[in-house]
Amino acid sequence: MKRRHWSADEKLSILQEAETAGITATIRKHGIYSNTFYQWKEQYETGGREALASKHYSVDPQLKRLQKENQQLKELLAEKELALRIKEELLIKSTLRKQIGS
């Protein structure tokens, strides 16, 4: 079953309907869990209508692609820098050996 995202207005109307029609009948009618109803009620009582606003935001696919590409480039850069650092350390060690051996 797919999750449903309720708008703040829908949540508020369900809370108001529960006051008149009763909580049990209302949650059955709308197919929501009692825990969900009481969470909405608590959010409304503490933060008002703004607290009922959905926290679910969709991410732009292009932004997601760019973030993935950026992460791949960071990993590639880290690998290159590590390889360069290893080569520099080997070069230093080999020049020291040559100086000691001479």
C-alpha positions, 0 to 999 in steps of 0.5 A: 500500500502506498503511503499517502501524504496529507496536506495541512488543510486535510489534516485540519479538516480530519481533526475538526471532523473527529470532534463532531463525528468521533475519533474512531469513526473518523480514522476508519473513514479516512483510513489512518492509524490512531497514532497518526491522528494523535500525532496530528492533534499534538502537532496542532495543539503545540504549533498550530496549523503551520506544524501540520504542514508536510515535511516531505519535499521532492528532490529535483532529479537534476539536482540529485544527478549533480550531487551524485556526479559531484560525489564521484568527482570528489572520490576520483580527486581523493584517489588521485591525490593519494596516488600522488602522495604515495609517489612523492613519498617513494621518490623521497625514500629513493633519493635518500637511499641514493644519498646514503648509498653514495 
